[in-house]
Every structure is written in structure tokens, then in C-alpha cells.
Amino acid sequence: MDSNLSPDIWIKKVKKRLELLLPGSVSHVKMLPPGRALMLPSDQINYHESAVLILLFPLKDRIHICLIKRPSTMKNHAGQIAFPGGKREKEDSDLVHTALREAQEEIGIEANAVEILGFMSDVYVQISDFLITPVVGWLNEFPEAAVVSSEVDEIIFISLEDLANSMSRCEREMDTRTGRIKVPGYEINGCFIWGATAMMLAELVDIFLDDVQL
């Protein structure tokens, strides 16, 4: 999709593409860490429902994404780059509510300012039993984001063009629960993005590169 299109046309194209068959596992496997399997939870697994907000917005004639960096002191996912999001709570009416609530709690994004464009494919993190639903949202302008949670160390903005550049894909050795392994990911502006976040970004890139006719 040409990000030089007017925002209205670009949004229509994204919405239409999200309503079609998604690349899903075809995209996810590109960023799958070694020793992990692509799967969805069975009925016998008591998994945790969760959602993240894939927040898109225009900046300097490019479409950008909002990411966060977790503090190095956290017990889980220490120092990792992620999307705003978290576990579905009892008061959440649906997973859109979860994604918007978490984004507001973590980086101060007002829920009523976000236009929901659709959903990408779920990602199941077997090691923690979290089923993540990526909710795609749009802001008409640069987000007035700020760190408002102890679970966020930094807010990061990257362009879809930089993400789609094949030069951003690389491998790096990382410490995981199963030991030190070499994992695929994206290296952008000094940040290395891997794991479930990279898998979701891989699908976002494939959707972005798919030219949808209105």
C-alpha cells in the first residue's frame, strides 16, 4: 500500500485488507524463534486472553507505528520492545476494550481518539500461555503519548517503510527462558525487536506491502 496516499484512502485500503484472508502463520514463521512452534491453544489449555494496540499514525509523509520498551527490571519480558497491551480483565467488554485500556494506562493514549481499523491474526505464546489479539488502530496525528506506567521505560516510533526494508531484518543472540539462542528480528534505530512482537510486525509488513484495490 502506498503510504503517500491521502489518509482517508490509505485507511480504507487497510480496513479492506484486514477483512480479507490474513497471511497469519505465513508471516509469523519468518520471525519464529528456534525451538518454538506455531500453534493455537487447545480447549484443554487454560490460556490467558490478551490484546495489543497496533497504533498507526502519519508523520512526515510516512505511516508510523507506536511501540514501547519494557524496563530491564521487569520479571517477564525485561528490556523487550512491545506494543502497548496486556491481559484482558473482567471489566473489559471485549479485546478492543482491553487494547485501548492498556494503551491509555501505559502511554496515555485516549481511547476515543483511536479509530479501530480491524484485527490481525492471533499469536499464541506457548511459554506463557498468552493468546494475543492484535487490534489495529489509527490516529490522525502524532500521538500525544507519555510514559505513565512503571511497566514502560520508553516510547518508540518507527516507520512502516523502515520496517519493510529488508535491511532491517537480522538475527541476534538473546537470553531466553530456554537459554541463549540466536533469534530473528528487526533492527531499527538501534532497537532489536524479536519474539511475538516481531511476528506481529512481520504480518503487518506483509499487509502493508499488499496493494488492495478499492
Summary of the structure (lengths in Angstrom):
residues: 214
radius of gyration: 16.3
end to end distance: 11.5
largest distance: 48.1
contacts: 658
relative contact order: 0.24
helix: 28%
strand: 33%
